[in-house]
């Protein structure tokens, strides 16, 4: 027995569409319609005569330019239509169903089907071939061969209870509503995002956002930074980072930018502006202003001696021609502190170390324990991060009812808001059960701190509570 695997909602075609209505009772078999208004109607337009889902509704096509109140058709109608029956222009008259193994994979067309207008609002396609992958749907205009955009990917196995589509449909079903111009998918996506943001603000950190013991990059000889993870919640501070560790070595200490500046102030730093090739007599840096007029420059694993520095062009004249190569964009240092990093800070989208990586540690993994960001919901198949989908479902129902009532709360919307709040609070309680919070106050002895470390202004500023 075949299963209905792919369905498309045709009523989306009529949102904001040009429309008029019949002015006379029209029998089956006519090749022209008498309508109230022909403004904006034109040759080769696709028409729906009747309402989607009503028996006797049919598709037809305009033939020639309408005149007066007459609209010629390219073929005779199949059903009779009464006065005041709507006549609606739609952009597409067919539905193309495709399959792909992955969300971004190449698509294979399975079938192209004429839209169904006289049964419920859906055009369906039965597929028993695939058990994995994704379906994609788009509309087609059979006259112009113009296509709509593809739909969001539709999992062959169906939407799980954590996907946006499942949650939207469940919320609408719970209040006996359908997707419409008012309760649109775009509105629902925004409210799912709002729900997650509001809920996540209830606690500073949630366990389901943890990404611990993740390899976030590798260190390389002659470098002192790696990009922060693309899914790190806070890309510019250490707020979302629990710890950073290099290979089998110790966990690095976080320091603020002021402390990092003082630990690295002896090193001149820039980047290589162009590739270095074997036998090159010069090196071009992005900015050589902070480099001496002569000395050595460290680039990657290579050290180059130079005798002249043109700070206007960034060109260093080498003592001897190059016997090694380097790639543009690599870090370049003078007087680097080389070794295994012990501290890190974050700014500009990078994790910066307190020293330049020595060759001994080249290629070591950098492990991170951090909290990931929450991606904005914009497609049906995206999943929420909250572990309880009912939190989102109740929130959507609350916001749907609120919108339908022009932003005014009523008994129904308040009940859904209460459901959301109770479910959210229960999820929060489960999150913190068994969790221990420790604070470690220390004596606020400013003179003692200054005595032991009179250069560490951050330590002094911390007062009673350091970064714990």
Protein Blocks (a to p, Z undefined) as FASTA:
>chain_A
ZZdfbdcdfklmmgopacdddfbdcdehiabdcdfblghiaehiacdedjehiahiacdd
dedjaehjbccdfbdcfbdcdehiacdddfbfbdcddddfbfklccddfbdcdddfkbcf
bdcdddfkbcgdjdddddddfklopacdddddddfkbpafkbmklmmmmmmmmnopacdf
klgfklmmmmmmmmmmmmmmmpmbdfklpcghiafbdcdehiabdcddfklfblmbcklp
mbdcehjbccdddddfklmmmmmmmpccdddfbdcdehiabdcdfblklpcfbdcddehj
bccddfbdcfknopacdfbdcfbdcdehiacdehiacdddfbdcdeehiacdfbdcdfkl
goiacdddddddddddfbfklccfbfblklmmmmmmmmmmmmmnnopacfklmmmmmmmm
mmmmmmmmmmmgopacddddddddfklmmmmommlmmlmmnmmmccZZ
